[in-house]
Each structure stands twice: as C-alpha cells, then as structure tokens.
Amino acid sequence: MKVRPRSPDGSKSSRKGHVLLPDRWLDEISEMEPAKPTPFPADLGGLRFGRLVAQSRCGSDRHRHAKWLCKCDCGTYRAVARQNLIWGSVRSCGCLKKTTRVLDLAGQSFGQLVVIGQPEKRHSQRGIYWTCRCSCGYEKKIRADVLLAGHSKSCGIQSRHMEN
C-alpha cells in the first residue's frame, strides 16, 4: 500500500492503491524511529547454529533467500536457508532426530498392564512398541505414546478379565 499526502488543494486522489492520510499522521510517521538492524550480520560464515556451523554462501532458494553451506557436528554438509538458521528452525543435518532419547518404560505399570520388555522396533514410523503383560497373563505389544497418554490400560480382552 502506498502512502501519499493530500494534494495542496485538499482534493482526494482517485489513483488505485494509494491511501490519503491526514497531515498530522504524516508528521508522526516521519518522526518514527527507523527499523532496528538484525542482530545477525549478512555474513554468517563461522557462526554456530545448534549443531551446524555456517561455512559459505551457496546461492539462493526459489524464494531468493540466501542459502548457506553448513557443516554438522556429525560431519555431514547441508545447504540451509539463512532465515532458517537465524530463526532456529534448522539446528542439524537431521541427525538430531535420529538421536532422540527413548524413555525407559520397563517395569512401569499402566492400569492392568506392566511393561516387561525392551522394544523390538526401536524407531518405526508409528512409534516405539513395548512388550506389556496384562494382569490376566496375556502379553501384547503397545506403542509408548498410547501407554503414556493412558489410552491403553488392559489387554482389551474382557472375557479373560471376567474369568479372573
């Protein structure tokens, strides 16, 4: 949107896209402080962002944002957009996701279920499955997020619980 002062004779403009402001607003706008500079320099070379260290500029992405070649602590190189480094939305080459900590649920009880074993599938797309034993003796593999959220508290077979 373009801002244009009123004409000297006070007539309104008919140009599309222009906004006419009163003179007192124009004075306030001219007295405003200029925008503060970004705390990051244009050259990010040598700066650390999480596990990444910016090495050199390597072009631009399709939105014309500067891309930087970064070296991760694991030794992998990756091209990352400048704003993603500054905003903190990219902190590694992807190795950070691979090294996420797995909660040890062994021995914990969730309702009638007791976690008895280490997971077989450690990192499947659907989550980590733990072997659980129900109070009726039935064993079942249940995802950790389902246990932690309290969505599963028994093996689900009501007839086995009626006999006990």
C-alpha positions in Angstrom: 0.0 0.0 0.0 1.4 3.4 -1.0 1.0 6.4 1.3 0.6 9.8 -0.4 0.0 13.1 1.2 -3.1 15.1 0.4 -2.7 17.5 -2.5 -2.3 21.2 -1.7 -5.9 21.9 -2.7 -7.2 19.1 -0.4 -8.7 17.1 -3.2 -8.8 13.3 -2.9 -6.8 11.1 -5.2 -8.6 8.6 -7.4 -5.4 6.5 -8.0 -5.9 2.9 -7.1 -3.7 1.6 -4.4 -3.0 4.9 -2.7 -4.2 5.9 0.7 -4.6 9.5 1.7 -3.6 10.3 5.2 -4.1 13.5 7.2 -1.1 15.7 7.6 -0.7 15.1 11.3 -0.3 11.3 10.6 2.4 12.1 8.1 4.3 14.1 10.7 4.1 11.2 13.2 5.3 8.7 10.5 8.3 10.9 9.7 9.2 11.1 13.4 9.2 7.4 13.9 12.5 5.6 14.6 14.0 3.7 11.7 13.8 -0.1 11.8 16.4 -1.7 14.0 19.1 -3.7 12.2 19.0 -7.5 12.5 21.4 -8.8 15.2 23.0 -11.2 12.7 25.5 -10.0 10.2 25.0 -10.6 6.5 28.0 -12.9 6.5 27.2 -15.9 8.7 30.5 -17.7 8.0 31.9 -19.4 11.1 28.8 -18.8 13.2 27.3 -21.8 15.1 23.5 -22.6 14.9 22.8 -25.7 17.1 24.9 -28.5 15.6 25.5 -26.6 12.4 28.4 -24.2 11.6 27.9 -22.0 8.6 30.8 -22.4 6.1 30.0 -20.3 3.0 27.1 -18.9 1.0 26.0 -21.3 -1.7 23.3 -19.5 -3.7 19.6 -18.8 -3.2 16.5 -20.9 -2.9 13.4 -20.4 -5.2 12.2 -17.6 -2.9 15.6 -15.8 -3.4 16.5 -16.4 0.2 20.3 -16.8 0.8 21.4 -20.4 1.3 24.4 -21.3 3.4 26.5 -24.5 3.2 26.7 -25.7 6.8 28.8 -28.5 8.4 27.1 -30.5 11.1 28.9 -31.9 14.1 28.4 -35.4 12.7 30.4 -34.4 9.6 27.6 -34.0 7.1 27.3 -30.9 4.9 23.9 -29.4 4.2 22.6 -26.3 2.4 20.2 -24.3 4.7 18.3 -21.1 4.1 19.6 -18.1 6.1 16.4 -17.4 7.9 16.0 -21.0 9.0 19.4 -20.7 10.7 18.6 -17.4 12.3 15.1 -18.5 13.4 16.4 -21.8 14.8 14.0 -23.9 12.7 17.0 -26.0 11.4 19.6 -27.0 14.1 21.2 -30.0 12.5 21.5 -32.0 9.3 18.8 -34.3 10.5 20.9 -36.3 12.9 19.2 -34.7 15.9 16.0 -36.6 15.1 17.9 -39.9 15.0 19.4 -39.4 18.4 16.2 -38.5 20.3 16.1 -40.0 23.8 13.9 -43.0 24.3 12.1 -43.2 27.6 12.7 -46.4 29.6 9.3 -47.7 30.4 10.5 -51.2 31.7 8.8 -52.1 35.0 6.3 -49.3 34.9 2.6 -50.2 35.2 -0.3 -48.6 33.3 -3.6 -49.8 34.7 -3.6 -53.6 34.4 -0.5 -53.6 32.1 3.1 -53.9 33.2 5.9 -53.2 30.8 8.2 -56.2 30.8 10.5 -55.9 27.8 12.6 -53.7 25.7 11.0 -52.7 22.4 11.6 -54.8 19.3 11.1 -52.0 16.8 13.1 -49.1 18.2 12.3 -46.5 15.6 9.4 -47.4 13.4 7.3 -44.7 11.7 4.4 -45.3 14.0 6.4 -45.2 17.2 8.2 -47.4 19.7 6.4 -50.7 20.7 6.9 -52.1 24.2 6.0 -55.6 25.3 3.4 -55.5 28.1 1.9 -58.2 30.3 -1.7 -57.8 31.4 -2.9 -58.9 34.9 -4.6 -61.9 33.2 -1.2 -63.1 31.8 -1.7 -62.1 28.2 1.3 -60.3 26.5 0.8 -57.6 24.0 3.0 -55.0 22.2 1.7 -51.5 22.7 3.1 -48.1 21.4 4.8 -45.9 24.1 2.7 -42.9 23.2 -0.5 -44.9 23.8 0.7 -46.1 27.2 1.9 -42.6 28.3 -1.4 -41.0 27.2 -3.4 -43.5 29.2 -5.3 -44.8 26.2 -4.5 -48.4 26.9 -4.8 -49.9 30.4 -5.5 -53.5 29.7 -5.0 -56.1 27.0 -8.5 -55.4 25.7 -9.9 -58.9 26.1 -12.8 -58.6 28.6 -13.5 -62.3 28.7 -10.1 -63.1 30.2 -10.7 -60.5 32.9 -14.1 -61.9 33.8 -12.6 -65.4 34.5 -10.1 -64.0 37.0 
